Amino acid sequence: MIVCSCNVLSDQDVRNAVTAPSDFPRSAKQVYGCLGCSAECGRCARTIKTIIDEALGPCAQACCSGCPHSDLEETQEQVEFALAAA
């Protein structure tokens, strides 16, 4: 189903961006960025936020301990620290 007619984004496009292994967007603006576009009229922002909340469940607000997203963030921080130290 098309959720953003300005950018022709489907609900599946949004879900794929939200569950991508690299970044975990938590706002409509971040989803637009991941998909290489920007908000035009803004009518879809609420729907996109609903899809984010559904896709991430409790992680939509903030990652908690034991969440696979927080594990990824910790790993990325360790890599960045190791690169900075080298």
N, C-alpha and C positions, 0 to 999 in steps of 0.2 A: 504494500500500500504506500502511495506517495504521501509523505508527511510534510515536505517542503516543496511547494510548487515553484517557487522562485529559483531554487537550485536543483530541482528535480531529484530530491533525496527520498529514498524509500526507508521504511522502518528497518529493513534488513541492513541497509547501508549504515544506519545509526547504530544498530546492535553490533555490527562487525567492528565499527570504530571503537565502541565502548569496551569490547572484549578483546581487542588486539593486544598481543603480548608486550608491546613496547610501552605505550602510554595508556593511562586509564583516565580519559576525560570524565569530569564530573559536572560539567556545565554545557549548556547549548553552545556557547562561544567556543569552548575547547573542541567540541564535536565538529563544528564548522571548520575549525583550523585543521583538524585531522583529515577532513575530507577535502581540503583545498578550496574552500569557499568561505563566504561570510554571510551573515544575516542580512536580508534585504528588507522585507516588511515586518518580520518578527512574529508573525502569527503562528509559526510552528514551534516557537521556543518552548511553550508549555508542553506540547506533545513530545518533543525531544527530551525534555527533562523527565517526563513520565517514563519514556522508554529507558533512559539511563537508570532511573530508580528500579524499574523492573529487572533490567539486565544485571545490575550489580547487587540488588537486594540490600542487605544491611551495610554493605560497603559503599553505597551511594553517598552516605553522609561523611564517613571517614573510616579509614581502614582500622581494624581492631587487631589485637594480637591473635595469631593463628590464621589470619586471612592470607590467602596466597598473594594478594596484591601487596600487602605490607612486607612479605618475604622478598618480593621482587624489588621493592624500593630499598630495602636494607642491602640487598646484593648490589644494586646499582651504586649506592652510596659507598660501599666498600671498594668497588672497582674504581670509582672516581677518586677516592682517597689514595688508593694504591698508585694510580696514574699520576696524581699530583705529587706524591712522595718520590716518584722515580725520577 
